[in-house]
Amino acid sequence: MTPDFMTVGDYARQLVQRRQNAEVRAQMDRLLAETGSGKTADLPGALRGDFTRLAAFERDLADLAAFETAGAELRMRMEAAQRALGSVQDDTKAFAGDLMNAPIGQALGLDVLADDARGRFEATVSRLNTTVAGRTVFAGIATDGPALAPAEGMLATLEALVSAAPDPASAESAVRDWFAPGGGFDTAGYLGDTTPVPDQPIGPGARLGLSVTAEDATIRNTLAALAVAAFSGTGPMAGSPSAQQERLVNAGLALHDAQTGLSELRGRIGAGEARLDEVATRNAAETSALEIARSGLTDVDIYDKATELEAVQGQLELLYAITARSARLSLVSAL
């Protein structure tokens, strides 16, 4: 028969040691988690069961994160609009001077300017159809489609109007009238919506949007001037260098006048970008303050916890030593 080495006292002592061992292990696991994450492992205890302030901080931080996302998307649209209009202005500013200085009586040189104007018209339409993340920038709220009809289609329509005009002045007027409010551009040129994209919240109490569309008067005038130059040698102007030169000069003057409007459009967008930067800076400061406040509720002092962890490790080692010594003593007593 195998002797029973464990007395009642031994069992009781073993149960106590096991309980102490489990408690110390649990304490050490908690401290390891806290020193690793920097966060309290007992959030309800740290907050004394009151989550009101933490919930408020989390809600405000979520709102600020949403503002940051909206601001980033708006910034991309503004930057794209600024680039597009900047390219249009750069492309037409110097060209306006070339048109105003169109050579008299040099048919070849005049035709070169007309062809150049056609290419710049197509490039301008392409730039005004720019998109960001699949959304058209200059189409108002109709962001799922192009702002302008294809340049080839508009040019074909305008060529038919010019060819049917009885004289050069009428031909030029036909082009300008097509781009004027109430003309063909409203239905066959501009494909966007007349309603601009509404302002959106970008910060607490702050809203901002991009209201520039391709139906703006300055853009209409720019396209009209390029079209007049492109068809300066078509229809009633064909074979008449003087009539063609006059159309080119008129187009150059119109392009020159459009520069002020283009600068104003870019200035409006620039003011919006500055406002966006201002609000973003304020949002970042508020986010930082809220994160610090939240940390005060959820974070622990890692250095203090490391000190506690060292002490608990010492307790655990001591328990192991006591347990081992008790086991040896029990065996000796039984023998």
Buried (B, 14 or more C-beta within 10 A) or exposed (E): EEEEEEEEEBEEBBEEBEEBBEEBEEBBEBBBEBBEEEEBBEEEEBBEEEEEEBEEBEEBBEBBEEBBEBBEBBBBBBBBBBEBBBBBBEBBBEBBEBBBEBBEEEBEBBBBBBEBBBEBBBBBBBBBBBBBEEBBBBBBEBBEEBBBBBBEEBBEBBBEBBBEBEEBBBBBBBBBBBBBEEBBBBEEBBBBBEEBBEBBBBBEEBEBBBBBBBBBEBBBBBBBBBBBBBBBBBBBBBEBBEBBBBBBBBBBBBBBBBBEBBBEBBEBBEEBBEBBEEBBEBBEEBBEEBEEBBEEBBBBEBEEBEEBBEEBBEBBEEBEEBBEEBBEEBEEEEE
